[in-house]
Amino acid sequence: MSKVEDFLTVTEEQEIVDAILKAEKNTTGEIRVHIEAHTQKDHYKRAQEVFHLLKMDNTKQENGVLIYVAVNDRKFVICGDKGIDKVVPSNFWQTTKDTIQSHFIKGAYKEGIIAGVLKAGTELNSHFPWRSDDTNELSNEISKG
């Protein structure tokens, strides 16, 4: 069994999916989580590549957020589409990263991811509020590489 499969239990994965559903309930924004064992690439560049592979750069309002985790590398990245970068406070990505990292340091990976998802959802809600014509453009399931 690889580290990716050991990283979260099925129950923990479902709790993260539930957090994504909760975070997206009040926003048109889209949040995804991607977990993989390792990358030879720069982690931010790999996260951007995954962002594109998951078609997160195809949302109508350019408001997708990806939480990327490379388990064996002990690294994670949060990245968002250009529509988000235009409106969120300059410290948004750093405060979200700090929120996740504070949990990860304690080995509380599920809690860190959930905290990051919910923080991103709150920020997305203030800039991209839910609309009655909103559709869920992307899967809420955790992707793995």
VEXRO-524207 format. One record per residue: residue in three letters; x, y, z of N, C-alpha, C in turn. Coordinates in steps of 0.05 Angstrom, whole numbers, plus 5000, padded with zeros to 4 digits. Example, Ala and Ser with C-alpha at 12.3 -4.5 7.8 and 13.67 -1.06 7.14 Angstrom:
BEGIN
+-----+------+------+------+------+------+------+------+------+------+
|  aa |  nxx |  nyy |  nzz | caxx | cayy | cazz |  cxx |  cyy |  czz |
+-----+------+------+------+------+------+------+------+------+------+
| ALA | 5264 | 4886 | 5156 | 5246 | 4910 | 5156 | 5264 | 4934 | 5156 |
| SER | 5257 | 4955 | 5142 | 5273 | 4979 | 5143 | 5258 | 5001 | 5157 |
+-----+------+------+------+------+------+------+------+------+------+
***
This chain:
BEGIN
+-----+------+------+------+------+------+------+------+------+------+
|  aa |  nxx |  nyy |  nzz | caxx | cayy | cazz |  cxx |  cyy |  czz |
+-----+------+------+------+------+------+------+------+------+------+
| MET | 5017 | 4976 | 5000 | 5000 | 5000 | 5000 | 5018 | 5025 | 5000 |
| SER | 5011 | 5044 | 4983 | 5028 | 5068 | 4982 | 5020 | 5088 | 5004 |
| LYS | 5037 | 5108 | 5007 | 5032 | 5129 | 5027 | 5006 | 5144 | 5021 |
| VAL | 5000 | 5147 | 4995 | 4975 | 5161 | 4987 | 4951 | 5146 | 4999 |
| GLU | 4951 | 5120 | 4996 | 4928 | 5104 | 5005 | 4927 | 5103 | 5036 |
| ASP | 4949 | 5107 | 5049 | 4950 | 5107 | 5078 | 4945 | 5135 | 5090 |
| PHE | 4947 | 5155 | 5073 | 4945 | 5183 | 5083 | 4919 | 5189 | 5097 |
| LEU | 4897 | 5181 | 5085 | 4870 | 5186 | 5096 | 4854 | 5160 | 5094 |
| THR | 4837 | 5156 | 5114 | 4819 | 5133 | 5113 | 4795 | 5141 | 5094 |
| VAL | 4780 | 5121 | 5087 | 4756 | 5126 | 5071 | 4737 | 5145 | 5085 |
| THR | 4734 | 5142 | 5111 | 4717 | 5159 | 5127 | 4728 | 5188 | 5127 |
| GLU | 4754 | 5191 | 5130 | 4766 | 5218 | 5130 | 4762 | 5231 | 5103 |
| GLU | 4766 | 5215 | 5082 | 4761 | 5226 | 5055 | 4733 | 5236 | 5052 |
| GLN | 4713 | 5221 | 5062 | 4685 | 5229 | 5061 | 4681 | 5255 | 5077 |
| GLU | 4694 | 5257 | 5100 | 4691 | 5282 | 5116 | 4702 | 5306 | 5101 |
| ILE | 4723 | 5302 | 5085 | 4734 | 5324 | 5069 | 4714 | 5331 | 5047 |
| VAL | 4703 | 5311 | 5033 | 4683 | 5316 | 5013 | 4659 | 5331 | 5025 |
| ASP | 4651 | 5323 | 5048 | 4629 | 5337 | 5062 | 4636 | 5366 | 5067 |
| ALA | 4661 | 5371 | 5075 | 4670 | 5399 | 5079 | 4670 | 5415 | 5053 |
| ILE | 4677 | 5402 | 5031 | 4676 | 5416 | 5005 | 4647 | 5423 | 4999 |
| LEU | 4629 | 5404 | 5002 | 4601 | 5409 | 4997 | 4591 | 5433 | 5014 |
| LYS | 4599 | 5433 | 5040 | 4591 | 5454 | 5058 | 4603 | 5481 | 5049 |
| ALA | 4628 | 5481 | 5042 | 4642 | 5506 | 5033 | 4630 | 5517 | 5007 |
| GLU | 4622 | 5499 | 4989 | 4611 | 5508 | 4963 | 4582 | 5514 | 4964 |
| LYS | 4569 | 5508 | 4987 | 4540 | 5512 | 4989 | 4532 | 5542 | 4986 |
| ASN | 4550 | 5560 | 4994 | 4543 | 5588 | 4994 | 4560 | 5604 | 4974 |
| THR | 4572 | 5591 | 4955 | 4589 | 5605 | 4935 | 4587 | 5591 | 4908 |
| THR | 4594 | 5606 | 4887 | 4596 | 5595 | 4861 | 4624 | 5584 | 4857 |
| GLY | 4642 | 5588 | 4876 | 4670 | 5578 | 4875 | 4671 | 5548 | 4875 |
| GLU | 4693 | 5537 | 4865 | 4697 | 5508 | 4863 | 4723 | 5501 | 4878 |
| ILE | 4721 | 5481 | 4896 | 4744 | 5473 | 4912 | 4750 | 5444 | 4906 |
| ARG | 4775 | 5437 | 4902 | 4783 | 5409 | 4897 | 4807 | 5403 | 4915 |
| VAL | 4811 | 5378 | 4922 | 4834 | 5368 | 4936 | 4846 | 5346 | 4919 |
| HIS | 4873 | 5348 | 4916 | 4887 | 5327 | 4901 | 4910 | 5317 | 4918 |
| ILE | 4913 | 5291 | 4920 | 4934 | 5279 | 4936 | 4950 | 5260 | 4918 |
| GLU | 4976 | 5262 | 4920 | 4994 | 5243 | 4906 | 5018 | 5238 | 4924 |
| ALA | 5033 | 5217 | 4917 | 5055 | 5209 | 4934 | 5079 | 5228 | 4931 |
| HIS | 5086 | 5234 | 4907 | 5111 | 5249 | 4902 | 5111 | 5262 | 4875 |
| THR | 5127 | 5283 | 4872 | 5131 | 5294 | 4846 | 5161 | 5302 | 4843 |
| GLN | 5171 | 5299 | 4820 | 5199 | 5308 | 4814 | 5199 | 5338 | 4808 |
| LYS | 5176 | 5349 | 4803 | 5174 | 5377 | 4795 | 5172 | 5395 | 4819 |
| ASP | 5176 | 5421 | 4815 | 5171 | 5441 | 4835 | 5142 | 5437 | 4843 |
| HIS | 5136 | 5438 | 4869 | 5109 | 5432 | 4879 | 5088 | 5451 | 4869 |
| TYR | 5095 | 5477 | 4868 | 5076 | 5496 | 4858 | 5070 | 5491 | 4828 |
| LYS | 5091 | 5486 | 4813 | 5087 | 5480 | 4784 | 5070 | 5455 | 4780 |
| ARG | 5075 | 5435 | 4797 | 5059 | 5410 | 4795 | 5030 | 5416 | 4802 |
| ALA | 5026 | 5432 | 4823 | 4998 | 5439 | 4831 | 4984 | 5454 | 4808 |
| GLN | 4998 | 5471 | 4794 | 4986 | 5486 | 4771 | 4980 | 5466 | 4749 |
| GLU | 4997 | 5446 | 4745 | 4992 | 5426 | 4724 | 4967 | 5410 | 4731 |
| VAL | 4965 | 5401 | 4757 | 4941 | 5386 | 4766 | 4916 | 5404 | 4763 |
| PHE | 4918 | 5429 | 4770 | 4896 | 5448 | 4767 | 4885 | 5447 | 4739 |
| HIS | 4904 | 5448 | 4719 | 4896 | 5446 | 4691 | 4884 | 5419 | 4684 |
| LEU | 4897 | 5398 | 4693 | 4888 | 5370 | 4687 | 4860 | 5365 | 4697 |
| LEU | 4854 | 5377 | 4720 | 4827 | 5374 | 4732 | 4807 | 5393 | 4721 |
| LYS | 4816 | 5408 | 4701 | 4798 | 5428 | 4687 | 4788 | 5450 | 4705 |
| MET | 4804 | 5456 | 4726 | 4795 | 5476 | 4745 | 4798 | 5504 | 4733 |
| ASP | 4812 | 5507 | 4711 | 4815 | 5532 | 4698 | 4794 | 5537 | 4677 |
| ASN | 4773 | 5520 | 4677 | 4751 | 5522 | 4658 | 4725 | 5531 | 4671 |
| THR | 4726 | 5541 | 4696 | 4701 | 5550 | 4709 | 4693 | 5577 | 4698 |
| LYS | 4667 | 5582 | 4698 | 4656 | 5607 | 4686 | 4668 | 5632 | 4699 |
| GLN | 4671 | 5632 | 4725 | 4680 | 5656 | 4739 | 4710 | 5655 | 4747 |
| GLU | 4724 | 5635 | 4736 | 4752 | 5632 | 4742 | 4757 | 5632 | 4772 |
| ASN | 4741 | 5616 | 4787 | 4741 | 5617 | 4816 | 4745 | 5589 | 4829 |
| GLY | 4764 | 5574 | 4818 | 4770 | 5548 | 4829 | 4794 | 5550 | 4848 |
| VAL | 4794 | 5533 | 4869 | 4816 | 5532 | 4888 | 4824 | 5502 | 4890 |
| LEU | 4850 | 5497 | 4889 | 4861 | 5471 | 4892 | 4879 | 5469 | 4916 |
| ILE | 4874 | 5449 | 4932 | 4892 | 5442 | 4954 | 4907 | 5417 | 4945 |
| TYR | 4933 | 5419 | 4939 | 4949 | 5398 | 4929 | 4968 | 5388 | 4951 |
| VAL | 4968 | 5361 | 4955 | 4986 | 5350 | 4976 | 5003 | 5328 | 4963 |
| ALA | 5030 | 5331 | 4967 | 5049 | 5310 | 4959 | 5058 | 5297 | 4985 |
| VAL | 5046 | 5274 | 4991 | 5049 | 5260 | 5017 | 5077 | 5254 | 5024 |
| ASN | 5092 | 5239 | 5007 | 5119 | 5231 | 5014 | 5138 | 5255 | 5015 |
| ASP | 5132 | 5276 | 5000 | 5149 | 5300 | 5000 | 5143 | 5317 | 5025 |
| ARG | 5121 | 5312 | 5038 | 5112 | 5328 | 5061 | 5109 | 5357 | 5053 |
| LYS | 5096 | 5362 | 5030 | 5091 | 5389 | 5019 | 5062 | 5391 | 5010 |
| PHE | 5052 | 5416 | 5012 | 5026 | 5421 | 5001 | 5026 | 5449 | 4989 |
| VAL | 5007 | 5454 | 4971 | 5005 | 5479 | 4957 | 4975 | 5486 | 4955 |
| ILE | 4969 | 5511 | 4957 | 4942 | 5521 | 4952 | 4944 | 5539 | 4928 |
| CYS | 4928 | 5535 | 4908 | 4929 | 5553 | 4886 | 4900 | 5558 | 4876 |
| GLY | 4896 | 5581 | 4865 | 4870 | 5589 | 4855 | 4872 | 5601 | 4827 |
| ASP | 4849 | 5603 | 4815 | 4847 | 5614 | 4788 | 4849 | 5644 | 4789 |
| LYS | 4853 | 5656 | 4765 | 4859 | 5685 | 4764 | 4835 | 5702 | 4773 |
| GLY | 4811 | 5692 | 4771 | 4788 | 5707 | 4781 | 4789 | 5712 | 4811 |
| ILE | 4800 | 5692 | 4825 | 4803 | 5694 | 4854 | 4825 | 5714 | 4861 |
| ASP | 4847 | 5711 | 4848 | 4870 | 5728 | 4854 | 4864 | 5758 | 4850 |
| LYS | 4845 | 5764 | 4833 | 4837 | 5792 | 4829 | 4822 | 5804 | 4852 |
| VAL | 4810 | 5787 | 4869 | 4792 | 5798 | 4890 | 4799 | 5792 | 4919 |
| VAL | 4814 | 5770 | 4924 | 4819 | 5763 | 4951 | 4841 | 5781 | 4963 |
| PRO | 4842 | 5785 | 4990 | 4863 | 5801 | 5002 | 4890 | 5789 | 4996 |
| SER | 4910 | 5806 | 4996 | 4937 | 5797 | 4988 | 4948 | 5775 | 5007 |
| ASN | 4938 | 5774 | 5031 | 4948 | 5754 | 5050 | 4931 | 5728 | 5050 |
| PHE | 4912 | 5727 | 5032 | 4893 | 5704 | 5033 | 4907 | 5677 | 5031 |
| TRP | 4924 | 5674 | 5011 | 4937 | 5648 | 5007 | 4955 | 5641 | 5031 |
| GLN | 4969 | 5661 | 5042 | 4987 | 5656 | 5065 | 4971 | 5648 | 5090 |
| THR | 4949 | 5662 | 5095 | 4933 | 5655 | 5119 | 4920 | 5628 | 5116 |
| THR | 4911 | 5621 | 5092 | 4900 | 5594 | 5088 | 4922 | 5573 | 5091 |
| LYS | 4945 | 5578 | 5080 | 4968 | 5560 | 5083 | 4975 | 5556 | 5113 |
| ASP | 4976 | 5578 | 5128 | 4982 | 5577 | 5156 | 4961 | 5560 | 5171 |
| THR | 4936 | 5563 | 5164 | 4914 | 5548 | 5176 | 4919 | 5518 | 5172 |
| ILE | 4924 | 5510 | 5147 | 4929 | 5482 | 5141 | 4954 | 5472 | 5155 |
| GLN | 4975 | 5487 | 5153 | 5001 | 5479 | 5165 | 5000 | 5475 | 5195 |
| SER | 4984 | 5491 | 5209 | 4982 | 5489 | 5238 | 4971 | 5461 | 5246 |
| HIS | 4954 | 5450 | 5229 | 4944 | 5423 | 5234 | 4963 | 5402 | 5225 |
| PHE | 4975 | 5406 | 5201 | 4994 | 5386 | 5190 | 5018 | 5381 | 5209 |
| ILE | 5027 | 5402 | 5221 | 5050 | 5400 | 5240 | 5044 | 5380 | 5262 |
| LYS | 5019 | 5379 | 5270 | 5010 | 5360 | 5291 | 5003 | 5333 | 5280 |
| GLY | 5005 | 5329 | 5254 | 4997 | 5303 | 5242 | 4967 | 5301 | 5238 |
| ALA | 4953 | 5323 | 5241 | 4924 | 5324 | 5237 | 4918 | 5332 | 5208 |
| TYR | 4922 | 5313 | 5190 | 4920 | 5320 | 5161 | 4892 | 5325 | 5153 |
| LYS | 4874 | 5308 | 5161 | 4845 | 5312 | 5154 | 4836 | 5339 | 5164 |
| GLU | 4842 | 5345 | 5189 | 4833 | 5369 | 5201 | 4845 | 5394 | 5186 |
| GLY | 4870 | 5391 | 5178 | 4882 | 5413 | 5163 | 4869 | 5418 | 5137 |
| ILE | 4864 | 5397 | 5122 | 4851 | 5400 | 5096 | 4823 | 5411 | 5099 |
| ILE | 4808 | 5401 | 5119 | 4781 | 5411 | 5124 | 4782 | 5441 | 5131 |
| ALA | 4800 | 5448 | 5149 | 4803 | 5477 | 5157 | 4809 | 5494 | 5132 |
| GLY | 4827 | 5485 | 5115 | 4834 | 5500 | 5091 | 4810 | 5502 | 5072 |
| VAL | 4796 | 5480 | 5068 | 4772 | 5480 | 5051 | 4751 | 5500 | 5061 |
| LEU | 4746 | 5499 | 5087 | 4725 | 5517 | 5098 | 4734 | 5546 | 5097 |
| LYS | 4760 | 5552 | 5102 | 4770 | 5579 | 5101 | 4768 | 5589 | 5072 |
| ALA | 4775 | 5573 | 5053 | 4772 | 5581 | 5025 | 4743 | 5586 | 5018 |
| GLY | 4725 | 5569 | 5028 | 4697 | 5572 | 5023 | 4686 | 5598 | 5034 |
| THR | 4695 | 5606 | 5057 | 4686 | 5631 | 5069 | 4695 | 5655 | 5052 |
| GLU | 4720 | 5654 | 5044 | 4730 | 5676 | 5027 | 4716 | 5676 | 5000 |
| LEU | 4712 | 5653 | 4988 | 4698 | 5652 | 4962 | 4670 | 5663 | 4965 |
| ASN | 4657 | 5657 | 4987 | 4629 | 5666 | 4991 | 4628 | 5696 | 4991 |
| SER | 4648 | 5710 | 5003 | 4647 | 5739 | 5004 | 4652 | 5752 | 4977 |
| HIS | 4665 | 5738 | 4959 | 4671 | 5750 | 4932 | 4655 | 5737 | 4910 |
| PHE | 4647 | 5712 | 4914 | 4632 | 5697 | 4894 | 4608 | 5684 | 4907 |
| PRO | 4589 | 5700 | 4916 | 4566 | 5688 | 4930 | 4549 | 5669 | 4912 |
| TRP | 4536 | 5651 | 4925 | 4520 | 5631 | 4910 | 4497 | 5646 | 4896 |
| ARG | 4490 | 5636 | 4872 | 4468 | 5647 | 4857 | 4449 | 5625 | 4850 |
| SER | 4425 | 5632 | 4845 | 4404 | 5611 | 4840 | 4409 | 5596 | 4815 |
| ASP | 4425 | 5607 | 4796 | 4430 | 5593 | 4771 | 4457 | 5578 | 4772 |
| ASP | 4469 | 5576 | 4796 | 4495 | 5563 | 4799 | 4493 | 5533 | 4796 |
| THR | 4512 | 5521 | 4782 | 4514 | 5492 | 4780 | 4542 | 5484 | 4790 |
| ASN | 4543 | 5460 | 4801 | 4569 | 5450 | 4810 | 4585 | 5442 | 4785 |
| GLU | 4605 | 5457 | 4778 | 4620 | 5453 | 4753 | 4641 | 5431 | 4755 |
| LEU | 4650 | 5425 | 4779 | 4672 | 5405 | 4782 | 4665 | 5385 | 4804 |
| SER | 4677 | 5361 | 4801 | 4672 | 5340 | 4821 | 4682 | 5349 | 4849 |
| ASN | 4669 | 5340 | 4869 | 4678 | 5345 | 4897 | 4696 | 5323 | 4908 |
| GLU | 4698 | 5301 | 4893 | 4714 | 5279 | 4903 | 4744 | 5286 | 4903 |
| ILE | 4758 | 5274 | 4922 | 4787 | 5277 | 4923 | 4799 | 5262 | 4900 |
| SER | 4817 | 5276 | 4885 | 4831 | 5262 | 4863 | 4858 | 5253 | 4873 |
| LYS | 4868 | 5232 | 4861 | 4894 | 5221 | 4869 | 4911 | 5216 | 4845 |
| GLY | 4937 | 5220 | 4848 | 4955 | 5216 | 4826 | 4977 | 5197 | 4832 |
+-----+------+------+------+------+------+------+------+------+------+
***
